[in-house]
Amino acid sequence: MKALITSVLLLAVWAGCPLEVIAQQANTTVSGTAVAKDKEPDSVEISAYDNKIVVENAPIGSKLEIYSVVGIRVKEIPMKQPSGEYAVDIAKGYYIVRIGETVRKVSIR
């Protein structure tokens, strides 16, 4: 039952996330003046290109977990540094990457 709930939650997160995560600042307007919103300084950032996953600001000792789009864990990598680039030897396609409470959908090419 727990696996079914996890699969449904991961599928829901997958459906609502962008294909590629690119860090960018959001601009808003206040009384005609552009104001830049700063992201939280300790927020975990996850992105991917080719067969690599790039992580920034991850808690040391956490795990980078990679799930297929149907919720099956295909890889787990222990995080020894807060930022880094990890080559993953998995098939091309879309995956869900999780570090702690941060979840992103990525494309491995």
C-alpha positions in Angstrom: 0.0 0.0 0.0 2.9 2.4 0.9 4.5 1.7 -2.5 1.2 2.6 -4.3 0.9 5.9 -2.4 4.5 6.7 -3.2 4.0 5.9 -6.8 0.9 8.1 -7.0 2.6 11.0 -5.3 5.7 10.7 -7.5 3.5 10.6 -10.6 1.6 13.7 -9.4 4.9 15.5 -8.9 6.2 14.4 -12.2 3.1 15.7 -14.0 3.5 19.2 -12.5 7.2 19.7 -12.9 9.1 21.2 -15.9 11.1 18.9 -18.1 14.4 20.6 -17.5 15.1 22.6 -14.4 17.0 25.8 -15.1 17.8 28.2 -12.2 16.6 31.7 -13.0 15.4 34.7 -11.1 11.7 35.6 -11.3 11.0 39.3 -11.8 7.9 41.0 -10.5 6.6 44.5 -10.8 5.8 46.7 -7.8 4.3 50.1 -8.7 6.0 50.0 -12.1 9.5 49.1 -10.7 11.0 45.7 -11.5 12.0 43.8 -8.3 14.0 40.6 -8.4 12.9 37.8 -6.1 15.7 35.9 -4.4 15.5 32.2 -3.9 16.1 30.7 -0.5 19.9 30.5 0.1 19.8 26.9 1.3 17.4 25.5 -1.3 18.5 22.4 -3.1 18.9 22.8 -6.8 18.8 19.8 -9.2 19.3 19.9 -12.9 20.4 17.4 -15.6 22.1 17.4 -19.0 23.3 14.4 -21.1 23.8 11.6 -18.6 24.8 13.8 -15.6 22.8 15.2 -12.7 24.0 18.4 -11.2 23.2 19.1 -7.5 23.8 22.3 -5.5 23.2 23.1 -1.8 22.3 19.5 -0.8 22.7 18.5 2.8 25.8 16.4 3.4 24.9 12.9 4.2 21.6 13.0 2.2 20.8 10.6 -0.6 20.2 11.4 -4.3 17.5 9.0 -5.3 16.5 8.5 -8.9 13.1 7.0 -9.7 11.5 5.9 -13.0 8.3 7.7 -14.0 6.3 4.8 -12.6 7.9 5.2 -9.2 10.5 2.4 -9.2 13.8 3.5 -7.6 16.6 2.8 -10.2 19.6 4.4 -8.5 20.7 5.8 -5.1 23.8 7.9 -4.6 25.0 9.0 -1.2 25.8 12.8 -1.1 29.3 13.4 0.3 29.5 17.1 -0.8 26.8 19.8 -0.9 27.4 20.4 -4.6 28.5 18.2 -7.4 28.0 16.6 -10.8 27.1 12.9 -10.9 27.3 10.7 -14.0 24.5 8.2 -14.0 24.6 5.0 -16.0 20.9 4.6 -16.7 18.8 4.4 -19.9 17.8 7.6 -21.7 14.4 9.0 -20.6 12.5 10.9 -18.0 13.2 10.4 -14.3 12.2 11.8 -10.9 15.2 12.9 -8.8 14.7 13.3 -5.0 17.1 14.7 -2.4 15.3 15.0 1.0 12.1 16.9 0.4 13.2 18.3 -2.9 11.9 16.5 -6.0 12.5 17.4 -9.7 11.7 15.7 -13.0 14.8 15.5 -15.3 15.6 14.2 -18.8 18.6 11.9 -19.2 19.9 11.9 -22.8 
